[in-house]
Amino acid sequence: MRPAREAIADHGYSARSIIELFATLGTTAHIPSQSNVRVVRSVDLERYRQRNLIERFFNKLNHWRRIATRYDKLARNFLAAVALASIRIRVRHYESTT
């Protein structure tokens, strides 16, 4: 696989070594600095906000016990369970509340 063009992460991955690793791979890192550092990096705020949507989706996936505990031994069964759970999460978003 080719390295990603952009990487978005939270404050926990703001170590200089991680940023330098991304730079050597040719990846643009959108990682905000921690509050206790001298040099503050600028971050594309719109991209960083989109990371939150993905993080919340994975949190919802982990509410499914079968996925959180990696119940299935075969990769195809696990990916099928992820697909079904993803569909259920997406459909629930559009369900009527009345």
C-alpha positions as a printed NumPy array, in Angstrom:
array([[  0.   ,   0.   ,   0.   ],
       [  1.062,   3.54 ,  -0.666],
       [  1.402,   5.907,   2.291],
       [ -1.553,   8.184,   2.915],
       [ -1.327,  11.774,   1.699],
       [ -2.757,  13.134,   4.951],
       [ -2.927,  11.903,   8.528],
       [ -5.309,  13.316,  11.12 ],
       [ -4.835,  12.477,  14.79 ],
       [ -5.449,  13.926,  18.225],
       [ -3.069,  15.488,  20.765],
       [ -1.738,  12.123,  21.917],
       [  0.156,  11.657,  18.649],
       [  1.86 ,  15.048,  18.629],
       [  5.328,  13.699,  19.456],
       [  8.094,  15.084,  17.264],
       [  9.176,  11.567,  16.226],
       [  5.704,  10.786,  14.875],
       [  5.529,  14.073,  12.964],
       [  8.99 ,  13.39 ,  11.482],
       [  7.934,   9.866,  10.49 ],
       [  4.967,  11.276,   8.597],
       [  7.255,  13.799,   6.912],
       [  9.643,  11.076,   5.718],
       [  6.701,   9.188,   4.231],
       [  5.517,  12.317,   2.436],
       [  2.352,  12.508,   4.513],
       [  0.873,  15.793,   5.719],
       [  0.12 ,  15.544,   9.437],
       [ -2.883,  17.413,  10.842],
       [ -2.09 ,  16.932,  14.524],
       [ -2.555,  19.783,  17.013],
       [  0.155,  20.526,  19.547],
       [ -0.297,  19.814,  23.203],
       [ -0.854,  22.799,  25.455],
       [  2.512,  22.508,  27.239],
       [  4.823,  22.893,  24.207],
       [  6.693,  25.983,  23.088],
       [  6.256,  25.602,  19.332],
       [  2.576,  25.448,  18.425],
       [  1.693,  23.835,  15.091],
       [ -1.186,  25.14 ,  13.046],
       [ -3.883,  22.661,  12.058],
       [ -6.572,  22.691,   9.393],
       [ -9.536,  22.943,  11.78 ],
       [-12.131,  21.741,   9.259],
       [-10.249,  18.479,   8.65 ],
       [ -9.623,  18.045,  12.361],
       [-13.358,  18.39 ,  13.085],
       [-14.139,  15.682,  10.526],
       [-11.894,  13.303,  12.485],
       [-14.397,  13.534,  15.329],
       [-17.166,  12.11 ,  13.13 ],
       [-15.071,   9.067,  12.304],
       [-14.053,   8.6  ,  15.918],
       [-17.693,   8.686,  17.066],
       [-18.637,   6.137,  14.396],
       [-15.964,   3.699,  15.626],
       [-17.239,   4.239,  19.164],
       [-20.731,   3.229,  18.023],
       [-19.282,   0.146,  16.305],
       [-17.625,  -0.895,  19.561],
       [-21.039,  -1.026,  21.242],
       [-21.628,  -4.201,  19.226],
       [-20.17 ,  -6.954,  21.391],
       [-19.402,  -9.204,  18.444],
       [-17.18 ,  -6.526,  16.919],
       [-15.61 ,  -5.162,  20.101],
       [-14.442,  -8.613,  21.245],
       [-13.499,  -9.816,  17.728],
       [-15.853, -12.751,  18.241],
       [-15.478, -14.071,  14.666],
       [-12.27 , -15.917,  13.873],
       [-12.401, -15.546,  10.086],
       [-11.707, -12.144,   8.571],
       [-14.61 , -12.442,   6.113],
       [-17.094, -13.101,   8.93 ],
       [-15.717, -10.225,  10.983],
       [-15.926,  -7.82 ,   8.023],
       [-19.469,  -9.002,   7.32 ],
       [-20.419,  -8.233,  10.936],
       [-18.796,  -4.786,  10.631],
       [-20.754,  -4.169,   7.424],
       [-24.047,  -5.2  ,   9.038],
       [-23.408,  -3.096,  12.13 ],
       [-22.45 ,  -0.117,   9.948],
       [-25.671,  -0.435,   7.966],
       [-27.679,  -0.664,  11.181],
       [-25.993,   2.438,  12.6  ],
       [-26.617,   4.347,   9.379],
       [-30.261,   3.268,   9.128],
       [-30.879,   4.13 ,  12.765],
       [-29.787,   7.685,  11.936],
       [-32.696,   7.974,   9.497],
       [-35.358,   6.164,  11.55 ],
       [-38.412,   8.142,  12.514],
       [-38.826,   9.009,  16.163],
       [-42.585,   9.46 ,  15.983]])
